[in-house]
Amino acid sequence: MTFDQAASAYIASHRAGWKSDKLAGLWTATLATYASPIFGNLPVGAVDTGLVVKALEAIWTTKPETAVR
């Protein structure tokens, strides 16, 4: 299973418990914009700290609220 597949499954399984559909859209858009280009097509087990840091470095100073999420 790729990271993108796992993220989609996570969002689908948690959507009903979130306060609004807007939150699901935010999750989807944020992951598609910042995580998917770096490791979205990789198997979940291949996503390591270095890849997560790489994704965060690109937005840490310009979008800190998004990076924290």
PyMOL Python script that loads the backbone (N, CA, C, O; Angstrom):
from pymol import cmd

cmd.read_pdbstr("""\
ATOM      1  N   MET A   1       0.845  -1.172   0.000  1.00  0.00           N
ATOM      2  CA  MET A   1       0.000   0.000   0.000  1.00  0.00           C
ATOM      3  C   MET A   1       0.892   1.237   0.000  1.00  0.00           C
ATOM      4  O   MET A   1       1.847   1.320   0.773  1.00  0.00           O
ATOM      5  N   THR A   2       0.580   2.194  -0.865  1.00  0.00           N
ATOM      6  CA  THR A   2       1.353   3.424  -0.905  1.00  0.00           C
ATOM      7  C   THR A   2       0.877   4.392   0.176  1.00  0.00           C
ATOM      8  O   THR A   2      -0.186   4.216   0.771  1.00  0.00           O
ATOM      9  N   PHE A   3       1.688   5.409   0.410  1.00  0.00           N
ATOM     10  CA  PHE A   3       1.293   6.438   1.371  1.00  0.00           C
ATOM     11  C   PHE A   3      -0.018   7.082   0.942  1.00  0.00           C
ATOM     12  O   PHE A   3      -0.912   7.277   1.766  1.00  0.00           O
ATOM     13  N   ASP A   4      -0.138   7.415  -0.343  1.00  0.00           N
ATOM     14  CA  ASP A   4      -1.375   8.048  -0.821  1.00  0.00           C
ATOM     15  C   ASP A   4      -2.593   7.156  -0.601  1.00  0.00           C
ATOM     16  O   ASP A   4      -3.655   7.648  -0.217  1.00  0.00           O
ATOM     17  N   GLN A   5      -2.458   5.872  -0.836  1.00  0.00           N
ATOM     18  CA  GLN A   5      -3.570   4.941  -0.607  1.00  0.00           C
ATOM     19  C   GLN A   5      -3.927   4.894   0.877  1.00  0.00           C
ATOM     20  O   GLN A   5      -5.103   4.910   1.240  1.00  0.00           O
ATOM     21  N   ALA A   6      -2.910   4.837   1.729  1.00  0.00           N
ATOM     22  CA  ALA A   6      -3.143   4.799   3.175  1.00  0.00           C
ATOM     23  C   ALA A   6      -3.793   6.096   3.654  1.00  0.00           C
ATOM     24  O   ALA A   6      -4.692   6.068   4.494  1.00  0.00           O
ATOM     25  N   ALA A   7      -3.341   7.223   3.124  1.00  0.00           N
ATOM     26  CA  ALA A   7      -3.920   8.512   3.508  1.00  0.00           C
ATOM     27  C   ALA A   7      -5.390   8.588   3.101  1.00  0.00           C
ATOM     28  O   ALA A   7      -6.228   9.054   3.874  1.00  0.00           O
ATOM     29  N   SER A   8      -5.700   8.133   1.901  1.00  0.00           N
ATOM     30  CA  SER A   8      -7.096   8.127   1.442  1.00  0.00           C
ATOM     31  C   SER A   8      -7.964   7.240   2.316  1.00  0.00           C
ATOM     32  O   SER A   8      -9.086   7.607   2.666  1.00  0.00           O
ATOM     33  N   ALA A   9      -7.444   6.074   2.667  1.00  0.00           N
ATOM     34  CA  ALA A   9      -8.189   5.151   3.526  1.00  0.00           C
ATOM     35  C   ALA A   9      -8.399   5.758   4.918  1.00  0.00           C
ATOM     36  O   ALA A   9      -9.473   5.615   5.502  1.00  0.00           O
ATOM     37  N   TYR A  10      -7.380   6.430   5.445  1.00  0.00           N
ATOM     38  CA  TYR A  10      -7.493   7.071   6.757  1.00  0.00           C
ATOM     39  C   TYR A  10      -8.578   8.142   6.737  1.00  0.00           C
ATOM     40  O   TYR A  10      -9.435   8.192   7.619  1.00  0.00           O
ATOM     41  N   ILE A  11      -8.528   8.990   5.727  1.00  0.00           N
ATOM     42  CA  ILE A  11      -9.504  10.074   5.621  1.00  0.00           C
ATOM     43  C   ILE A  11     -10.916   9.500   5.492  1.00  0.00           C
ATOM     44  O   ILE A  11     -11.843   9.977   6.147  1.00  0.00           O
ATOM     45  N   ALA A  12     -11.078   8.494   4.661  1.00  0.00           N
ATOM     46  CA  ALA A  12     -12.401   7.880   4.473  1.00  0.00           C
ATOM     47  C   ALA A  12     -12.924   7.268   5.769  1.00  0.00           C
ATOM     48  O   ALA A  12     -14.113   7.374   6.068  1.00  0.00           O
ATOM     49  N   SER A  13     -12.049   6.630   6.537  1.00  0.00           N
ATOM     50  CA  SER A  13     -12.506   5.962   7.758  1.00  0.00           C
ATOM     51  C   SER A  13     -12.773   6.932   8.905  1.00  0.00           C
ATOM     52  O   SER A  13     -13.504   6.592   9.836  1.00  0.00           O
ATOM     53  N   HIS A  14     -12.200   8.122   8.857  1.00  0.00           N
ATOM     54  CA  HIS A  14     -12.391   9.093   9.932  1.00  0.00           C
ATOM     55  C   HIS A  14     -13.363  10.211   9.578  1.00  0.00           C
ATOM     56  O   HIS A  14     -13.782  10.965  10.456  1.00  0.00           O
ATOM     57  N   ARG A  15     -13.723  10.324   8.320  1.00  0.00           N
ATOM     58  CA  ARG A  15     -14.580  11.411   7.838  1.00  0.00           C
ATOM     59  C   ARG A  15     -15.863  11.553   8.661  1.00  0.00           C
ATOM     60  O   ARG A  15     -16.253  12.668   9.008  1.00  0.00           O
ATOM     61  N   ALA A  16     -16.511  10.452   8.971  1.00  0.00           N
ATOM     62  CA  ALA A  16     -17.791  10.503   9.685  1.00  0.00           C
ATOM     63  C   ALA A  16     -17.653  11.110  11.083  1.00  0.00           C
ATOM     64  O   ALA A  16     -18.610  11.692  11.594  1.00  0.00           O
ATOM     65  N   GLY A  17     -16.508  10.987  11.693  1.00  0.00           N
ATOM     66  CA  GLY A  17     -16.307  11.508  13.041  1.00  0.00           C
ATOM     67  C   GLY A  17     -15.858  12.953  13.091  1.00  0.00           C
ATOM     68  O   GLY A  17     -15.810  13.548  14.168  1.00  0.00           O
ATOM     69  N   TRP A  18     -15.527  13.529  11.943  1.00  0.00           N
ATOM     70  CA  TRP A  18     -15.091  14.920  11.904  1.00  0.00           C
ATOM     71  C   TRP A  18     -16.288  15.857  11.868  1.00  0.00           C
ATOM     72  O   TRP A  18     -17.362  15.483  11.396  1.00  0.00           O
ATOM     73  N   LYS A  19     -16.106  17.053  12.357  1.00  0.00           N
ATOM     74  CA  LYS A  19     -17.208  18.003  12.496  1.00  0.00           C
ATOM     75  C   LYS A  19     -17.780  18.462  11.160  1.00  0.00           C
ATOM     76  O   LYS A  19     -18.953  18.825  11.079  1.00  0.00           O
ATOM     77  N   SER A  20     -16.955  18.449  10.107  1.00  0.00           N
ATOM     78  CA  SER A  20     -17.459  18.905   8.813  1.00  0.00           C
ATOM     79  C   SER A  20     -16.685  18.240   7.680  1.00  0.00           C
ATOM     80  O   SER A  20     -15.579  17.733   7.870  1.00  0.00           O
ATOM     81  N   ASP A  21     -17.289  18.256   6.509  1.00  0.00           N
ATOM     82  CA  ASP A  21     -16.609  17.739   5.329  1.00  0.00           C
ATOM     83  C   ASP A  21     -15.436  18.630   4.934  1.00  0.00           C
ATOM     84  O   ASP A  21     -14.521  18.194   4.236  1.00  0.00           O
ATOM     85  N   LYS A  22     -15.471  19.864   5.381  1.00  0.00           N
ATOM     86  CA  LYS A  22     -14.382  20.786   5.082  1.00  0.00           C
ATOM     87  C   LYS A  22     -13.055  20.258   5.623  1.00  0.00           C
ATOM     88  O   LYS A  22     -12.015  20.424   4.987  1.00  0.00           O
ATOM     89  N   LEU A  23     -13.088  19.630   6.780  1.00  0.00           N
ATOM     90  CA  LEU A  23     -11.875  19.087   7.383  1.00  0.00           C
ATOM     91  C   LEU A  23     -11.297  17.970   6.517  1.00  0.00           C
ATOM     92  O   LEU A  23     -10.082  17.896   6.337  1.00  0.00           O
ATOM     93  N   ALA A  24     -12.143  17.115   5.987  1.00  0.00           N
ATOM     94  CA  ALA A  24     -11.680  16.054   5.092  1.00  0.00           C
ATOM     95  C   ALA A  24     -11.031  16.658   3.849  1.00  0.00           C
ATOM     96  O   ALA A  24     -10.012  16.157   3.373  1.00  0.00           O
ATOM     97  N   GLY A  25     -11.611  17.717   3.331  1.00  0.00           N
ATOM     98  CA  GLY A  25     -11.032  18.395   2.181  1.00  0.00           C
ATOM     99  C   GLY A  25      -9.689  19.018   2.503  1.00  0.00           C
ATOM    100  O   GLY A  25      -8.773  18.996   1.681  1.00  0.00           O
ATOM    101  N   LEU A  26      -9.571  19.574   3.699  1.00  0.00           N
ATOM    102  CA  LEU A  26      -8.313  20.163   4.135  1.00  0.00           C
ATOM    103  C   LEU A  26      -7.222  19.101   4.238  1.00  0.00           C
ATOM    104  O   LEU A  26      -6.104  19.305   3.766  1.00  0.00           O
ATOM    105  N   TRP A  27      -7.551  17.967   4.858  1.00  0.00           N
ATOM    106  CA  TRP A  27      -6.589  16.860   4.954  1.00  0.00           C
ATOM    107  C   TRP A  27      -6.137  16.425   3.564  1.00  0.00           C
ATOM    108  O   TRP A  27      -4.944  16.278   3.298  1.00  0.00           O
ATOM    109  N   THR A  28      -7.115  16.222   2.685  1.00  0.00           N
ATOM    110  CA  THR A  28      -6.819  15.745   1.339  1.00  0.00           C
ATOM    111  C   THR A  28      -5.928  16.734   0.590  1.00  0.00           C
ATOM    112  O   THR A  28      -4.925  16.343  -0.007  1.00  0.00           O
ATOM    113  N   ALA A  29      -6.288  17.991   0.624  1.00  0.00           N
ATOM    114  CA  ALA A  29      -5.522  19.007  -0.099  1.00  0.00           C
ATOM    115  C   ALA A  29      -4.116  19.191   0.467  1.00  0.00           C
ATOM    116  O   ALA A  29      -3.150  19.317  -0.285  1.00  0.00           O
ATOM    117  N   THR A  30      -4.009  19.204   1.785  1.00  0.00           N
ATOM    118  CA  THR A  30      -2.709  19.402   2.415  1.00  0.00           C
ATOM    119  C   THR A  30      -1.762  18.249   2.097  1.00  0.00           C
ATOM    120  O   THR A  30      -0.606  18.473   1.741  1.00  0.00           O
ATOM    121  N   LEU A  31      -2.246  17.029   2.225  1.00  0.00           N
ATOM    122  CA  LEU A  31      -1.393  15.877   1.910  1.00  0.00           C
ATOM    123  C   LEU A  31      -1.033  15.838   0.437  1.00  0.00           C
ATOM    124  O   LEU A  31       0.104  15.522   0.087  1.00  0.00           O
ATOM    125  N   ALA A  32      -1.984  16.153  -0.428  1.00  0.00           N
ATOM    126  CA  ALA A  32      -1.719  16.149  -1.871  1.00  0.00           C
ATOM    127  C   ALA A  32      -0.690  17.208  -2.249  1.00  0.00           C
ATOM    128  O   ALA A  32       0.125  16.996  -3.146  1.00  0.00           O
ATOM    129  N   THR A  33      -0.729  18.329  -1.575  1.00  0.00           N
ATOM    130  CA  THR A  33       0.177  19.432  -1.895  1.00  0.00           C
ATOM    131  C   THR A  33       1.577  19.225  -1.339  1.00  0.00           C
ATOM    132  O   THR A  33       2.561  19.484  -2.032  1.00  0.00           O
ATOM    133  N   TYR A  34       1.681  18.763  -0.099  1.00  0.00           N
ATOM    134  CA  TYR A  34       2.975  18.755   0.580  1.00  0.00           C
ATOM    135  C   TYR A  34       3.605  17.379   0.774  1.00  0.00           C
ATOM    136  O   TYR A  34       4.832  17.274   0.764  1.00  0.00           O
ATOM    137  N   ALA A  35       2.827  16.336   0.948  1.00  0.00           N
ATOM    138  CA  ALA A  35       3.390  15.011   1.187  1.00  0.00           C
ATOM    139  C   ALA A  35       3.475  14.170  -0.088  1.00  0.00           C
ATOM    140  O   ALA A  35       4.498  13.541  -0.357  1.00  0.00           O
ATOM    141  N   SER A  36       2.412  14.165  -0.854  1.00  0.00           N
ATOM    142  CA  SER A  36       2.359  13.303  -2.036  1.00  0.00           C
ATOM    143  C   SER A  36       3.492  13.517  -3.028  1.00  0.00           C
ATOM    144  O   SER A  36       4.028  12.538  -3.548  1.00  0.00           O
ATOM    145  N   PRO A  37       3.878  14.750  -3.309  1.00  0.00           N
ATOM    146  CA  PRO A  37       4.972  14.910  -4.268  1.00  0.00           C
ATOM    147  C   PRO A  37       6.293  14.300  -3.802  1.00  0.00           C
ATOM    148  O   PRO A  37       7.140  13.953  -4.626  1.00  0.00           O
ATOM    149  N   ILE A  38       6.470  14.172  -2.516  1.00  0.00           N
ATOM    150  CA  ILE A  38       7.738  13.661  -1.986  1.00  0.00           C
ATOM    151  C   ILE A  38       7.691  12.157  -1.753  1.00  0.00           C
ATOM    152  O   ILE A  38       8.635  11.450  -2.103  1.00  0.00           O
ATOM    153  N   PHE A  39       6.598  11.657  -1.165  1.00  0.00           N
ATOM    154  CA  PHE A  39       6.568  10.223  -0.860  1.00  0.00           C
ATOM    155  C   PHE A  39       5.213   9.561  -1.060  1.00  0.00           C
ATOM    156  O   PHE A  39       4.991   8.457  -0.561  1.00  0.00           O
ATOM    157  N   GLY A  40       4.314  10.202  -1.770  1.00  0.00           N
ATOM    158  CA  GLY A  40       2.979   9.647  -1.968  1.00  0.00           C
ATOM    159  C   GLY A  40       2.940   8.300  -2.661  1.00  0.00           C
ATOM    160  O   GLY A  40       2.092   7.468  -2.341  1.00  0.00           O
ATOM    161  N   ASN A  41       3.842   8.068  -3.608  1.00  0.00           N
ATOM    162  CA  ASN A  41       3.851   6.807  -4.358  1.00  0.00           C
ATOM    163  C   ASN A  41       4.690   5.714  -3.706  1.00  0.00           C
ATOM    164  O   ASN A  41       4.752   4.593  -4.211  1.00  0.00           O
ATOM    165  N   LEU A  42       5.326   6.032  -2.601  1.00  0.00           N
ATOM    166  CA  LEU A  42       6.154   5.039  -1.913  1.00  0.00           C
ATOM    167  C   LEU A  42       5.302   4.149  -1.014  1.00  0.00           C
ATOM    168  O   LEU A  42       4.251   4.569  -0.530  1.00  0.00           O
ATOM    169  N   PRO A  43       5.761   2.917  -0.792  1.00  0.00           N
ATOM    170  CA  PRO A  43       5.080   2.071   0.195  1.00  0.00           C
ATOM    171  C   PRO A  43       5.147   2.742   1.571  1.00  0.00           C
ATOM    172  O   PRO A  43       6.125   3.415   1.894  1.00  0.00           O
ATOM    173  N   VAL A  44       4.123   2.557   2.355  1.00  0.00           N
ATOM    174  CA  VAL A  44       4.064   3.173   3.684  1.00  0.00           C
ATOM    175  C   VAL A  44       5.338   2.877   4.481  1.00  0.00           C
ATOM    176  O   VAL A  44       5.872   3.765   5.145  1.00  0.00           O
ATOM    177  N   GLY A  45       5.816   1.661   4.419  1.00  0.00           N
ATOM    178  CA  GLY A  45       7.001   1.270   5.177  1.00  0.00           C
ATOM    179  C   GLY A  45       8.272   1.976   4.748  1.00  0.00           C
ATOM    180  O   GLY A  45       9.258   1.968   5.484  1.00  0.00           O
ATOM    181  N   ALA A  46       8.270   2.584   3.575  1.00  0.00           N
ATOM    182  CA  ALA A  46       9.453   3.287   3.078  1.00  0.00           C
ATOM    183  C   ALA A  46       9.489   4.748   3.521  1.00  0.00           C
ATOM    184  O   ALA A  46      10.504   5.425   3.354  1.00  0.00           O
ATOM    185  N   VAL A  47       8.388   5.232   4.084  1.00  0.00           N
ATOM    186  CA  VAL A  47       8.338   6.626   4.533  1.00  0.00           C
ATOM    187  C   VAL A  47       9.043   6.698   5.885  1.00  0.00           C
ATOM    188  O   VAL A  47       8.578   6.148   6.884  1.00  0.00           O
ATOM    189  N   ASP A  48      10.174   7.391   5.884  1.00  0.00           N
ATOM    190  CA  ASP A  48      10.957   7.480   7.113  1.00  0.00           C
ATOM    191  C   ASP A  48      11.059   8.936   7.576  1.00  0.00           C
ATOM    192  O   ASP A  48      10.531   9.844   6.934  1.00  0.00           O
ATOM    193  N   THR A  49      11.727   9.132   8.672  1.00  0.00           N
ATOM    194  CA  THR A  49      11.860  10.464   9.255  1.00  0.00           C
ATOM    195  C   THR A  49      12.479  11.448   8.272  1.00  0.00           C
ATOM    196  O   THR A  49      12.045  12.597   8.189  1.00  0.00           O
ATOM    197  N   GLY A  50      13.472  11.015   7.540  1.00  0.00           N
ATOM    198  CA  GLY A  50      14.129  11.898   6.582  1.00  0.00           C
ATOM    199  C   GLY A  50      13.174  12.436   5.538  1.00  0.00           C
ATOM    200  O   GLY A  50      13.247  13.614   5.187  1.00  0.00           O
ATOM    201  N   LEU A  51      12.276  11.597   5.031  1.00  0.00           N
ATOM    202  CA  LEU A  51      11.303  12.041   4.035  1.00  0.00           C
ATOM    203  C   LEU A  51      10.280  13.002   4.641  1.00  0.00           C
ATOM    204  O   LEU A  51       9.887  13.982   4.008  1.00  0.00           O
ATOM    205  N   VAL A  52       9.859  12.719   5.852  1.00  0.00           N
ATOM    206  CA  VAL A  52       8.907  13.615   6.522  1.00  0.00           C
ATOM    207  C   VAL A  52       9.564  14.975   6.769  1.00  0.00           C
ATOM    208  O   VAL A  52       8.940  16.016   6.562  1.00  0.00           O
ATOM    209  N   VAL A  53      10.809  14.965   7.205  1.00  0.00           N
ATOM    210  CA  VAL A  53      11.533  16.218   7.425  1.00  0.00           C
ATOM    211  C   VAL A  53      11.678  16.976   6.104  1.00  0.00           C
ATOM    212  O   VAL A  53      11.539  18.199   6.077  1.00  0.00           O
ATOM    213  N   LYS A  54      11.952  16.272   5.025  1.00  0.00           N
ATOM    214  CA  LYS A  54      12.071  16.908   3.712  1.00  0.00           C
ATOM    215  C   LYS A  54      10.774  17.629   3.339  1.00  0.00           C
ATOM    216  O   LYS A  54      10.809  18.752   2.834  1.00  0.00           O
ATOM    217  N   ALA A  55       9.649  16.995   3.584  1.00  0.00           N
ATOM    218  CA  ALA A  55       8.358  17.618   3.284  1.00  0.00           C
ATOM    219  C   ALA A  55       8.122  18.835   4.182  1.00  0.00           C
ATOM    220  O   ALA A  55       7.622  19.861   3.721  1.00  0.00           O
ATOM    221  N   LEU A  56       8.474  18.722   5.440  1.00  0.00           N
ATOM    222  CA  LEU A  56       8.246  19.817   6.381  1.00  0.00           C
ATOM    223  C   LEU A  56       9.185  20.997   6.159  1.00  0.00           C
ATOM    224  O   LEU A  56       8.789  22.149   6.340  1.00  0.00           O
ATOM    225  N   GLU A  57      10.419  20.717   5.771  1.00  0.00           N
ATOM    226  CA  GLU A  57      11.379  21.799   5.556  1.00  0.00           C
ATOM    227  C   GLU A  57      10.880  22.805   4.530  1.00  0.00           C
ATOM    228  O   GLU A  57      11.146  24.002   4.638  1.00  0.00           O
ATOM    229  N   ALA A  58      10.161  22.314   3.543  1.00  0.00           N
ATOM    230  CA  ALA A  58       9.671  23.182   2.478  1.00  0.00           C
ATOM    231  C   ALA A  58       8.629  24.178   2.965  1.00  0.00           C
ATOM    232  O   ALA A  58       8.427  25.212   2.328  1.00  0.00           O
ATOM    233  N   ILE A  59       7.965  23.892   4.078  1.00  0.00           N
ATOM    234  CA  ILE A  59       6.879  24.767   4.542  1.00  0.00           C
ATOM    235  C   ILE A  59       7.038  25.256   5.977  1.00  0.00           C
ATOM    236  O   ILE A  59       6.226  26.055   6.445  1.00  0.00           O
ATOM    237  N   TRP A  60       8.052  24.800   6.674  1.00  0.00           N
ATOM    238  CA  TRP A  60       8.155  25.095   8.099  1.00  0.00           C
ATOM    239  C   TRP A  60       8.159  26.586   8.407  1.00  0.00           C
ATOM    240  O   TRP A  60       7.491  27.012   9.349  1.00  0.00           O
ATOM    241  N   THR A  61       8.885  27.385   7.646  1.00  0.00           N
ATOM    242  CA  THR A  61       8.952  28.818   7.941  1.00  0.00           C
ATOM    243  C   THR A  61       7.865  29.627   7.240  1.00  0.00           C
ATOM    244  O   THR A  61       7.499  30.706   7.705  1.00  0.00           O
ATOM    245  N   THR A  62       7.350  29.114   6.129  1.00  0.00           N
ATOM    246  CA  THR A  62       6.355  29.867   5.375  1.00  0.00           C
ATOM    247  C   THR A  62       4.919  29.519   5.761  1.00  0.00           C
ATOM    248  O   THR A  62       4.021  30.351   5.632  1.00  0.00           O
ATOM    249  N   LYS A  63       4.702  28.302   6.229  1.00  0.00           N
ATOM    250  CA  LYS A  63       3.368  27.847   6.612  1.00  0.00           C
ATOM    251  C   LYS A  63       3.451  27.034   7.911  1.00  0.00           C
ATOM    252  O   LYS A  63       3.139  25.844   7.913  1.00  0.00           O
ATOM    253  N   PRO A  64       3.863  27.659   8.998  1.00  0.00           N
ATOM    254  CA  PRO A  64       4.105  26.901  10.234  1.00  0.00           C
ATOM    255  C   PRO A  64       2.847  26.191  10.773  1.00  0.00           C
ATOM    256  O   PRO A  64       2.953  25.093  11.319  1.00  0.00           O
ATOM    257  N   GLU A  65       1.679  26.796  10.628  1.00  0.00           N
ATOM    258  CA  GLU A  65       0.457  26.146  11.125  1.00  0.00           C
ATOM    259  C   GLU A  65       0.199  24.832  10.369  1.00  0.00           C
ATOM    260  O   GLU A  65      -0.178  23.824  10.966  1.00  0.00           O
ATOM    261  N   THR A  66       0.404  24.863   9.079  1.00  0.00           N
ATOM    262  CA  THR A  66       0.235  23.658   8.270  1.00  0.00           C
ATOM    263  C   THR A  66       1.293  22.632   8.626  1.00  0.00           C
ATOM    264  O   THR A  66       0.991  21.443   8.731  1.00  0.00           O
ATOM    265  N   ALA A  67       2.514  23.067   8.812  1.00  0.00           N
ATOM    266  CA  ALA A  67       3.600  22.151   9.146  1.00  0.00           C
ATOM    267  C   ALA A  67       3.347  21.445  10.484  1.00  0.00           C
ATOM    268  O   ALA A  67       3.645  20.260  10.631  1.00  0.00           O
ATOM    269  N   VAL A  68       2.808  22.162  11.432  1.00  0.00           N
ATOM    270  CA  VAL A  68       2.509  21.557  12.741  1.00  0.00           C
ATOM    271  C   VAL A  68       1.459  20.477  12.592  1.00  0.00           C
ATOM    272  O   VAL A  68       1.554  19.423  13.220  1.00  0.00           O
ATOM    273  N   ARG A  69       0.448  20.736  11.754  1.00  0.00           N
ATOM    274  CA  ARG A  69      -0.593  19.729  11.537  1.00  0.00           C
ATOM    275  C   ARG A  69      -0.002  18.509  10.891  1.00  0.00           C
ATOM    276  O   ARG A  69      -0.718  17.543  10.624  1.00  0.00           O
TER     277      ARG A  69
END
""", "prot")
cmd.dss("prot")
cmd.show_as("cartoon", "prot")
cmd.util.cbc("prot")
cmd.orient("prot")
